Amino acid sequence: MKISRLFIDTDLEKERNRDESLNREIDYLISKIGRTPEMVGDSREIYDLINAADDPVTVAKTILYITRNRGAVVRECPGTSIYTCCDYTILHTGTFCTMDCSYCILQAYFHPPVLQYFAGLDILSNGLDEAFGQEKILRIGTGEYTDSLIWEPVSPMPAFLVEKFAGQKNAVLELKTKTVNVNSLMDLDHNGKTILAWSVNTPAVIGSEEKGTAALSARLAAARDCAAKGYKLAFHFDPLVIYPGCDIAYANVIRTIFDHVPPEDVVWISIGTFRFMPQLKPIVEKRFPDSTIAYGEFILGLDNKMRYFKPLRIGLYQKLVRVLRQVAPGVLVYYCMEDQEVWEKTMGFFPAKDGELGHMLDKAAADKCGLDRRLL
């Protein structure tokens, strides 16, 4: 994490003088980042600073704002009623990312994007305790608005979460990343309750569209090392990018994954093709002039996102599902935001009942992570 300026909310600075745990957390961040913090009383000062730049997104990746989360700590995934949702639960730990993927929706989602770290492990703990008190299985992740492990080199938060989840019976933590930042997690007593997950793509897409991320070989080597420490794994092919020869390239990625890790260590694999809000396209064109990712055969979907023409999606999915069933027949494979026709033509079934896909994932988590099956 290369940070040029570090800001701390003035109210948070005052609060940490009265809270030893918070003080240790912030001191740890400051020591790892290596920048003298600047106090700021109003977040609009940071927004204005970023918006004044010629390229606000790039500048935002170098400015870190340590503040409090003033909204819900635990929340349901926004999803959509149009396409089948996996009923994920989000743990809100921060916003934005230091890596620079051309297709990143956060470039258009936040106005402007601000790299925020939400300090206060006690707040996370209290929110999780309330969630754990529910008599149901939960799949909780921190990767909705940020990469889960960009924080691992500079914050105690990822290790804290792993240890927090280890002591309960009805939830799994999924840490999703494109990094190899797992050092502080390797020797923790995770009790099988943390799934370390990697977003994966072909080397061609990683090289052209995922600036600042770890190479595929490095991601898979990290996954292998984590499996050796007893962690369960997940992989997310999202977004799949359609280009000449992509079916062969993605099939090779699948085979390479299972050259590194055994299928029994993988809890699930998700698949989804590139989709984007229309307002993302001009941002990609400006920031990544050499990228062609936004110029495929797209139509406007029912969720008002641009999606590849459905026959193209189905054709690619059919080939990848066939390979997955050959090399990892016992691993749960599911789609992120696809409709009934896509499921039936590629998987041969559709989780039609409300919550059925979520139940499938809950069952996989229970089976492989040792959750209480009575809660299914």
C-alpha positions as CSV (number, residue, x, y, z in Angstrom):
1,M,0.0,0.0,0.0
2,K,1.7,3.2,-1.2
3,I,0.1,6.1,0.6
4,S,1.2,9.7,-0.1
5,R,-1.0,11.4,2.5
6,L,-2.7,10.0,5.6
7,F,-5.7,11.7,7.2
8,I,-7.4,11.0,10.5
9,D,-10.8,12.2,11.5
10,T,-10.4,14.8,14.3
11,D,-13.2,13.2,16.4
12,L,-11.6,9.8,16.1
13,E,-8.2,11.3,17.2
14,K,-9.9,12.6,20.3
15,E,-11.6,9.3,20.9
16,R,-8.5,7.2,20.7
17,N,-6.9,9.2,23.5
18,R,-9.6,7.7,25.8
19,D,-9.6,4.2,24.3
20,E,-6.5,2.1,24.6
21,S,-7.6,-0.6,22.1
22,L,-8.4,2.0,19.4
23,N,-5.2,3.9,20.1
24,R,-3.2,0.7,19.5
25,E,-5.0,0.0,16.3
26,I,-4.4,3.5,14.9
27,D,-0.8,3.5,16.1
28,Y,-0.3,0.2,14.2
29,L,-1.7,1.7,11.0
30,I,0.4,4.8,11.3
31,S,3.6,2.8,11.9
32,K,3.0,0.5,9.0
33,I,2.0,3.3,6.5
34,G,5.0,5.5,7.5
35,R,3.3,8.9,7.0
36,T,2.6,11.6,9.5
37,P,-1.1,11.9,9.9
38,E,-3.0,15.1,9.2
39,M,-6.1,15.9,11.2
40,V,-9.3,16.7,9.3
41,G,-12.6,17.8,10.9
42,D,-14.8,17.4,7.8
43,S,-14.7,14.6,5.3
44,R,-15.7,17.1,2.6
45,E,-12.1,18.5,2.7
46,I,-10.8,15.1,1.5
47,Y,-13.5,14.9,-1.2
48,D,-12.7,18.3,-2.4
49,L,-9.0,17.5,-2.5
50,I,-9.6,14.4,-4.6
51,N,-12.1,16.0,-6.9
52,A,-9.6,18.8,-7.7
53,A,-7.2,16.3,-9.3
54,D,-7.1,15.7,-13.1
55,D,-7.6,12.0,-12.3
56,P,-9.4,11.7,-9.0
57,V,-9.5,7.9,-9.0
58,T,-5.7,7.6,-9.3
59,V,-5.2,10.2,-6.6
60,A,-7.7,8.6,-4.3
61,K,-5.7,5.4,-4.3
62,T,-2.8,7.2,-2.6
63,I,-4.8,9.1,0.1
64,L,-5.9,7.1,3.2
65,Y,-8.6,8.5,5.5
66,I,-8.9,6.8,8.9
67,T,-12.4,7.3,10.3
68,R,-15.4,5.7,11.9
69,N,-18.1,3.7,10.1
70,R,-21.1,5.8,10.6
71,G,-23.5,3.4,9.0
72,A,-24.4,-0.3,9.4
73,V,-21.5,-2.6,10.2
74,V,-23.3,-5.8,9.0
75,R,-25.7,-5.5,6.1
76,E,-27.2,-7.7,3.5
77,C,-25.7,-7.8,0.0
78,P,-27.7,-5.3,-2.2
79,G,-28.2,-7.8,-5.0
80,T,-31.2,-7.5,-7.3
81,S,-34.6,-9.2,-7.6
82,I,-34.0,-9.6,-11.3
83,Y,-31.1,-12.0,-11.2
84,T,-30.5,-14.8,-8.7
85,C,-28.7,-13.5,-5.6
86,C,-26.5,-15.6,-3.2
87,D,-27.8,-14.0,0.0
88,Y,-24.4,-12.8,1.1
89,T,-23.8,-10.7,4.2
90,I,-21.4,-7.8,4.1
91,L,-19.1,-6.7,6.9
92,H,-18.3,-3.1,6.2
93,T,-14.7,-2.4,7.1
94,G,-13.6,0.2,4.6
95,T,-14.0,1.5,1.0
96,F,-12.1,1.6,-2.2
97,C,-8.9,-0.1,-3.2
98,T,-5.2,0.6,-3.9
99,M,-5.1,-1.7,-7.0
100,D,-6.3,-0.4,-10.3
101,C,-8.5,-2.7,-12.3
102,S,-9.9,-1.1,-15.5
103,Y,-13.4,-2.7,-14.9
104,C,-13.7,-1.8,-11.2
105,I,-17.2,-0.6,-10.5
106,L,-16.0,1.4,-7.5
107,Q,-14.7,4.0,-9.9
108,A,-18.3,4.9,-10.8
109,Y,-20.0,3.9,-7.6
110,F,-18.4,6.4,-5.3
111,H,-18.4,10.2,-6.1
112,P,-15.5,10.6,-5.6
113,P,-13.9,7.3,-4.4
114,V,-12.2,7.7,-1.1
115,L,-9.9,5.1,0.4
116,Q,-11.3,4.8,3.9
117,Y,-10.3,2.5,6.8
118,F,-13.0,2.2,9.4
119,A,-11.2,2.0,12.7
120,G,-12.7,0.4,15.8
121,L,-12.3,-3.4,16.2
122,D,-14.8,-3.2,19.1
123,I,-17.4,-1.9,16.7
124,L,-16.8,-4.8,14.3
125,S,-16.9,-7.2,17.3
126,N,-20.2,-5.9,18.6
127,G,-21.8,-6.0,15.2
128,L,-20.6,-9.6,14.7
129,D,-21.8,-10.7,18.1
130,E,-25.3,-9.5,17.2
131,A,-25.1,-11.3,13.9
132,F,-23.8,-14.5,15.5
133,G,-26.8,-14.5,17.9
134,Q,-29.1,-15.3,15.0
135,E,-30.1,-19.0,14.7
136,K,-29.0,-19.4,11.1
137,I,-25.9,-19.9,9.1
138,L,-24.2,-16.7,7.8
139,R,-21.7,-16.2,5.0
140,I,-20.0,-12.9,5.8
141,G,-17.4,-11.1,3.7
142,T,-15.6,-7.8,3.7
143,G,-14.9,-7.6,-0.1
144,E,-18.0,-5.8,-1.4
145,Y,-16.6,-2.2,-1.3
146,T,-12.9,-3.0,-0.9
147,D,-10.4,-5.8,-1.4
148,S,-10.4,-7.8,1.9
149,L,-6.6,-8.2,2.2
150,I,-5.2,-4.9,1.0
151,W,-5.3,-4.0,4.7
152,E,-3.4,-7.1,5.9
153,P,0.1,-5.5,5.7
154,V,-1.0,-2.3,7.6
155,S,-3.8,-3.3,9.9
156,P,-4.5,-5.9,12.6
157,M,-8.1,-6.1,11.4
158,P,-7.9,-9.2,9.1
159,A,-6.2,-11.3,11.7
160,F,-8.6,-10.0,14.3
161,L,-11.5,-11.1,12.2
162,V,-10.1,-14.6,11.6
163,E,-9.7,-15.1,15.4
164,K,-13.2,-13.7,16.0
165,F,-14.9,-16.1,13.6
166,A,-12.9,-19.1,15.0
167,G,-14.9,-19.0,18.2
168,Q,-18.4,-19.4,16.9
169,K,-20.5,-22.1,15.2
170,N,-22.9,-20.5,12.7
171,A,-20.9,-18.2,10.4
172,V,-18.0,-18.3,7.9
173,L,-15.8,-15.3,7.1
174,E,-14.8,-15.0,3.4
175,L,-11.8,-12.8,2.7
176,K,-11.7,-12.1,-1.0
177,T,-8.6,-10.7,-2.7
178,K,-6.4,-10.3,-5.7
179,T,-3.3,-9.9,-3.5
180,V,-1.0,-12.4,-1.7
181,N,-1.3,-10.7,1.6
182,V,-1.7,-13.6,3.9
183,N,1.4,-13.6,6.1
184,S,-0.2,-12.5,9.3
185,L,-3.0,-15.2,8.9
186,M,-0.8,-18.2,8.3
187,D,-0.3,-19.3,11.9
188,L,-3.7,-18.3,13.4
189,D,-6.0,-20.8,15.0
190,H,-8.8,-20.2,12.4
191,N,-10.8,-23.3,13.4
192,G,-11.9,-23.8,9.8
193,K,-14.2,-20.7,10.0
194,T,-12.4,-18.5,7.5
195,I,-12.5,-19.1,3.7
196,L,-9.6,-17.4,1.9
197,A,-10.9,-16.5,-1.6
198,W,-9.2,-15.3,-4.7
199,S,-10.7,-13.5,-7.7
200,V,-9.0,-15.1,-10.7
201,N,-8.7,-14.4,-14.4
202,T,-6.6,-15.4,-17.3
203,P,-3.0,-14.1,-17.4
204,A,-3.9,-12.0,-20.5
205,V,-6.7,-10.2,-18.6
206,I,-4.7,-9.8,-15.4
207,G,-1.9,-8.3,-17.5
208,S,-4.0,-5.9,-19.4
209,E,-6.9,-5.0,-17.0
210,E,-5.8,-5.7,-13.4
211,K,-3.0,-3.2,-12.8
212,G,-1.2,-3.6,-9.4
213,T,-2.6,-7.0,-8.6
214,A,-0.8,-10.2,-8.0
215,A,0.0,-12.5,-10.9
216,L,-2.2,-15.6,-11.3
217,S,0.7,-17.9,-10.4
218,A,1.3,-15.9,-7.2
219,R,-2.4,-16.0,-6.2
220,L,-2.5,-19.7,-6.6
221,A,0.8,-20.3,-4.8
222,A,-0.7,-18.3,-1.9
223,A,-3.8,-20.4,-2.0
224,R,-1.8,-23.6,-1.9
225,D,0.1,-22.3,1.2
226,C,-3.1,-21.4,2.9
227,A,-4.6,-24.8,2.2
228,A,-1.5,-26.3,3.8
229,K,-2.4,-24.4,7.0
230,G,-5.9,-25.8,7.0
231,Y,-7.8,-22.9,5.5
232,K,-10.7,-23.7,3.1
233,L,-10.6,-21.8,-0.2
234,A,-12.9,-20.3,-2.8
235,F,-12.3,-18.9,-6.3
236,H,-14.3,-16.3,-8.2
237,F,-14.2,-16.1,-11.9
238,D,-15.8,-12.6,-12.0
239,P,-15.6,-10.9,-14.3
240,L,-15.1,-13.3,-17.2
241,V,-14.0,-11.3,-20.2
242,I,-15.0,-12.6,-23.6
243,Y,-12.3,-12.4,-26.2
244,P,-10.9,-14.7,-29.0
245,G,-9.6,-17.9,-27.4
246,C,-10.9,-17.0,-23.9
247,D,-12.7,-20.3,-23.5
248,I,-9.4,-22.2,-23.8
249,A,-7.6,-19.7,-21.6
250,Y,-10.2,-19.9,-18.8
251,A,-10.3,-23.7,-19.0
252,N,-6.5,-23.6,-18.5
253,V,-7.0,-21.4,-15.4
254,I,-9.4,-24.0,-14.0
255,R,-7.0,-26.8,-14.5
256,T,-4.1,-24.8,-13.1
257,I,-6.1,-24.0,-9.9
258,F,-6.6,-27.7,-9.2
259,D,-2.9,-28.4,-10.0
260,H,-2.2,-26.3,-6.9
261,V,-5.0,-27.3,-4.5
262,P,-7.2,-30.4,-4.1
263,P,-11.0,-30.0,-4.8
264,E,-11.9,-31.0,-1.3
265,D,-10.3,-27.8,0.0
266,V,-12.5,-25.6,-2.2
267,V,-15.9,-24.6,-0.7
268,W,-17.3,-22.9,-3.8
269,I,-16.5,-21.3,-7.1
270,S,-18.5,-18.4,-8.5
271,I,-18.8,-17.4,-12.2
272,G,-20.0,-14.1,-13.7
273,T,-19.3,-12.3,-16.9
274,F,-18.2,-8.6,-17.1
275,R,-21.2,-6.3,-16.5
276,F,-21.1,-2.6,-15.7
277,M,-23.1,0.5,-15.1
278,P,-23.2,2.6,-18.4
279,Q,-21.5,5.5,-16.6
280,L,-18.4,3.3,-16.1
281,K,-17.6,3.2,-19.8
282,P,-16.4,6.9,-20.2
283,I,-14.3,6.4,-17.0
284,V,-12.6,3.3,-18.5
285,E,-12.1,5.2,-21.8
286,K,-10.4,8.1,-20.1
287,R,-8.3,6.2,-17.5
288,F,-7.4,3.2,-19.6
289,P,-7.2,4.3,-23.3
290,D,-5.6,1.1,-24.4
291,S,-8.3,-1.1,-22.9
292,T,-10.9,-2.7,-25.1
293,I,-12.9,-4.3,-22.3
294,A,-15.9,-2.0,-22.7
295,Y,-16.3,-2.6,-26.4
296,G,-17.7,-6.1,-26.5
297,E,-21.2,-7.2,-27.6
298,F,-23.2,-5.7,-24.8
299,I,-26.9,-5.1,-24.2
300,L,-28.6,-3.3,-21.4
301,G,-29.8,-5.8,-18.8
302,L,-32.9,-5.7,-16.7
303,D,-30.8,-4.4,-13.8
304,N,-29.7,-1.4,-16.0
305,K,-26.2,-2.8,-16.3
306,M,-24.5,-3.5,-19.6
307,R,-24.1,-7.3,-20.1
308,Y,-22.7,-9.5,-22.8
309,F,-25.3,-10.7,-25.3
310,K,-26.9,-13.7,-23.6
311,P,-25.9,-16.4,-26.2
312,L,-22.3,-15.4,-25.7
313,R,-22.5,-15.8,-22.0
314,I,-24.2,-19.1,-22.3
315,G,-21.7,-20.4,-24.7
316,L,-18.7,-19.6,-22.5
317,Y,-20.5,-20.8,-19.4
318,Q,-21.3,-24.2,-20.9
319,K,-17.6,-24.8,-21.7
320,L,-16.3,-23.8,-18.3
321,V,-19.0,-25.7,-16.4
322,R,-18.0,-28.8,-18.4
323,V,-14.4,-28.4,-17.4
324,L,-15.2,-27.8,-13.8
325,R,-17.3,-30.9,-13.6
326,Q,-14.5,-32.9,-15.0
327,V,-11.7,-31.7,-12.7
328,A,-13.7,-30.8,-9.5
329,P,-17.0,-32.6,-9.6
330,G,-17.7,-32.2,-5.9
331,V,-17.2,-28.4,-5.8
332,L,-20.2,-26.2,-5.7
333,V,-20.3,-23.9,-8.7
334,Y,-22.8,-21.0,-8.9
335,Y,-23.5,-17.9,-10.9
336,C,-23.3,-14.4,-9.6
337,M,-26.4,-12.6,-10.9
338,E,-27.7,-14.7,-13.7
339,D,-31.2,-15.6,-14.7
340,Q,-33.2,-18.9,-15.0
341,E,-32.5,-19.4,-18.7
342,V,-28.7,-19.2,-18.2
343,W,-28.8,-21.6,-15.2
344,E,-30.9,-24.2,-17.0
345,K,-29.0,-24.1,-20.3
346,T,-25.6,-24.4,-18.6
347,M,-26.1,-26.1,-15.2
348,G,-29.2,-28.1,-16.1
349,F,-31.2,-26.7,-13.1
350,F,-32.3,-23.4,-11.6
351,P,-32.5,-22.6,-7.8
352,A,-35.9,-21.2,-8.3
353,K,-37.2,-21.0,-4.7
354,D,-36.6,-17.9,-2.7
355,G,-33.3,-18.4,-0.8
356,E,-32.5,-21.7,-2.5
357,L,-29.1,-20.6,-3.9
358,G,-28.2,-19.2,-0.4
359,H,-29.2,-22.5,1.1
360,M,-26.9,-24.4,-1.3
361,L,-24.0,-22.2,-0.2
362,D,-24.9,-22.5,3.4
363,K,-24.8,-26.3,3.1
364,A,-21.4,-26.2,1.4
365,A,-20.1,-24.0,4.2
366,A,-21.5,-26.3,6.8
367,D,-20.1,-29.4,5.2
368,K,-16.6,-28.0,4.7
369,C,-16.2,-25.5,7.5
370,G,-17.7,-27.4,10.4
371,L,-20.8,-25.2,11.0
372,D,-23.8,-26.4,13.0
373,R,-25.9,-28.4,10.5
374,R,-28.9,-28.1,12.6
375,L,-29.2,-24.5,11.5
376,L,-29.6,-25.5,7.8
